Amino acid sequence: MIRFATALIFLAAPLAQAAPQAVHAPVYLKTDQILSIHACRKQALPVLSKWKSLDQWTEKGMPNPTGTSYASPTETIGKWITLFVGEPGKPLGAALTERSGSAITEWSAPDCVPKISFRKGPAPSKKPEPGLAQAPLTDDDVRKIVTTHPTGVFYVWSPEMPLSVNGYKNIEAACKKLGANLTPILHPSAGVPQAKKALAKAKDPATKGLAKSPKSTAFEFQFRHLYLHAPSILIFKEGRFIGHVVPGVMPAKDYEELIRERLELASGSAAPSKPKGP
């Protein structure tokens, strides 16, 4: 059980320290594809259904010769399901993970009797980091933003990535034109003194909008790899995130086109045009 718990919890490890890199559009797999030949498929499906998986599985974690790891969001922001599917004859593990901890279930053929365990997660700080005016955004905060505003964008920036500072005016202009809420977030690994220094050096007055950026402890952002590059944006509409994270700076017009297209596609009211971003 420890082996599978470790593999599953590893997928939820904080990604704040990861080096910036390109994030490609995910290819979603379905539960039936992943579990099609596993002997304990029948026993696992009701558990995944009870956990309210959105059935948007992507491969996660490091390559493992004994099996493959997957993750999918659920209907609740901040709760994700991870699967470790062993090779034929090997156990199947699943975990419902949120900031407070993980509920883990393991099945082994031939009887596929579930073995259930729980692992408590570390309690995140609720106090603002010294030098920041706001406490870190939690999953509850993210959930409130996404359900309060009809549409919106989360924008991650870092003083280590100057274009993310200078490019803020572009995403701000696009969101204003579209009437979308904009929430800037300071990258979790960024130093507060460095962030203040970068904003003080910035000549464009539009960068003042970054001054009150909080950091975030939200699990949702970690699972979605929002922090792998700065800047990156994540778009939402009517309580749900739309598509993958988009890294890199764009002109305001391109940001506007990208956001509008995704919002329209989420409503089924537009046909895809040429892609913007990775």
N, C-alpha and C positions, 0 to 999 in steps of 0.2 A: 504493500500500500504506500509506503514512504516513497518508493521510486516514482510511482504515478503521481502522487501529490506534488512531489518536487517538480516534475515535468510540467504539470498543469499550472502550478503557482508561478513557475519561471516565466510563463507567458504574460503574467500580469506585473512583472518587475518594472519599476519606473524606467522610462526611456529618456529622462531629462538630460542625462549626460551623454547621450548618443551623438556622434559627430554628424553634422549636417550632411545630408545626401538626398538624391532625388527620390521621390516617392511616386511609384507608378500606379496607374489605375488598377484597382483590384479586380480579379476575375472571381466572381462569386460561385461557390459550389453549393449543391443542395445536399440535405441530409441523406437522401436516398443514394446519392452518388458515393458519399463517404462511407456509409455503412452497408452498402449493397451486399457484400460477401461476408461480413462479420457474423460469427455464430450467435452473438448476443444482441443483434440488431433489434429483435422484437422486444427485448426487455429495456433497451435504452430509449427507444422512440417515445414512450409515454413520459419519461422523465424530461426529455428535451422539450416536449410539448407543454408539460406543466411549468417548465421554466420560461416559457413563452419566447423561444428563439425566433428571430426574424428570418432564419434560414439563409443567412448571407455569410457563408463560411469562406474563410481564406486560410491558406497555410501560414503557420506562425512558427517562430522559434528557430533554433539551430537544427541542421540535419541530424537525424537520429537513426542509426541502423536498425533499431528494434521497432520502429513505427513512425507515424506522422502526426504532427500536432496541428490543430485547427482552432479558429476562434470565430464567434459570431455575436453580434449585438442582440439584445433582447428588446422587448417592448418598453422596458424601463431604462432611461438614460442613466448610465453609471453601473449597470449590471451587464456582464458579458458571460458567455458560456465558452469554455475551452474543452476540446476533445483531444484525447491521445488514443489514436487507433493503432493497436499493435499489429504486427505481421500475423498471418494466419496461425492460429493456435495460441496467440498471445492475448493478454487481457485488454479490455477496453475501459478507458477512464474518462470521466466527465466532471467538470467543476463549474458551479455557478459562482462567479467571483464579483465582488464589489469591494469598496474601500474597507469595509469593516471585517472582511474575511471571505472564506470560500467554503461552500458545501461540496464535498467530493464524493462521487460514487464510482465504484469499480466493479466490473463484471468479468468473470472468467468462465470459459467454456470447460466442460459441457453443460454444467447446471445453470450457469449465468445468474447465480444468487447474488444480489447486490451487497457490496460492502460499503458502508457509509461512514464518513468521518468529516470533521469540521476543523478548519484552521483559521485562527483569528489573525486579522491583518493589523499592521501598525497604525496607531492613532495619529492622524495628521495634525499638525499645528493649526489652531484656529486663530492665532494671533498674527498681526501683520509682521513681516520681516522688518528689522530695523531699517528705517529710512523710507518705508513704503506706507502710504496712507491707508490702504485697504487690506483687509485680511484676504488670504488666498481664496480663489473661487473653488467651491466644492462641487460635487456632482449635484447636490440639491440646488446650488446657485445656478449651475448650467441648465438644469431642468426648468427652473423658474424663468430664465431668460428665453429659452427655446419655446416654452408654452405661453409666455406673456406676449411676445412679439410675433406677428404673423410671419415675417421673414427676417433674416439677419445673417451676419457673418462674424466669425471669430477670427481675429488677426493676431498672429504671434510674431513678435519682433525681438531683436537682441542687439545690444550695443556692439557686440562682436561682428555683426553683419550690418555695415553702414547702409546698404541699400534698403534694409528693412525699416530703417529710420526715415530715410529720404523718400521712400516709396509709400509711406503712410498716407500722404496727401492724395495719392491716386485711388486707393481703396476707399478713402473717406469721400472723395468726390463721387465715385461710382455709387456708393451706398446712399448718399444724399439724393442723387438723381432718381434712384429706384425706390426710395422710401424704406430702405432696409436698415434695421438696427445694426450698429457696428460696435463690437466689444474687443478692444485691444488687450492683449495679454503679454506680459513680460515673460520671456523664456525662463523656465524654472532654474536653469543653470547660470543665468546672467547675474553678474554682480550689481547690486543696487548703486554703489558709488560710480561704477562705470556707466550705468544707464543714465544717471543724472548728468554725468560729464558729457555723454554723447548728445543728450537733448540740449544742454547748454551751448554746445558748439554748433548745433543745427541752425542754419540761417532761415529756413522756411518756417514762418509762424504756424503753419498747419501741424507741425510736429508737436505743438503744445497739447494736442489731443492725446499724446502718449504719456503725458506726465503723471496721470493718475492710474496708469495700468496696474492691475493686480497681477500676482502670479497665480498659479492654479495647482490644486492637488487632485483635480478631477480624474478619476480612473478612465472615464469616457475618452478623454483626450489622449491618454497614454495608449489605450488599445487602438485608437485611430491613427496613431503615429503623427500627431499634430506637431510634435516637437523635433522631428528629424531635420527640419530646416527652418530658417528664419529669413524672410517672412514665409508664412504659410497661411492659407485661409481654409476655413471649413464653413460651408453654407447650410442653412436650415430653413425649413418652411413648415408651418403648421405643426410644430411639435416634433418634427423628424429631421435628421440630417440627410442631406442630399448628396449622394456620390462620395467620392474620395477626397482626401486633402489635396489641395493644389499648392505646391511650393513655388517660390520665385516671385519676382517683381514684374508687374505688367503696367502698361500705360492705363490711365483711367478708362479710356474707351474700351480697351480689351477686358478689363475687369468688369465693366458694366455689361458688355456683351456676354461674357461667361456666366455671370450671376443671373442675368435675365433668362438666358437659355436654360439654365438648370432649373430655375423656378418654373418656367413654362413647361419643361419636360416633366417635372414632378406633377404637374396638373394634367399632363397628357394633351397639351394644347399646342405643341410645336414639334416640328421634325428636326432631327439633329442636323447641325451644320458642321463646318470644320471645327475640330476640337481646339480648345484653349487650354494651355498648360499640359502637363504630362498626362 
